Amino acid sequence: MQHPLYRILEEGHTWIEWNTEGTKIRYNDPERLMRELQTLGFKAQDSASLSKNFNDYGFKRLSDARKSRYDPWRSNWTMFAHQSFLRNDADSSNNIQRRRARRPRASSKKSSPCSDDSVW
């Protein structure tokens, strides 16, 4: 099964593309990417959520257009990479899985010295 992001990239949009080597992807319209991914079952609601989703699947953010000023011409790009997400190796993307959430640590309640009955 082809990764949903491959489908979007293969459609030849101007707002999302591979780098020359085919090892990184970049986009300049996060709202459009969210809409496209939502139709494929992803649950991104805003650009921070979109970045979190990329991170949850092991993608590394290499640049971030969110830190730049408002860009009506969409000349600022956000770039991500994943070692198993390569343009000429669609099968390797089958290895991409969502990371498991870490279990929260058990809270160890420390008592204050004043609350210790043995002191009094």
Helices and strands as residue ranges (DSSP letters): H 4-10, E 16-18, E 24-27, H 30-39, H 47-56, E 60-63, G 65-67, E 78-81, G 90-95, G 113-115
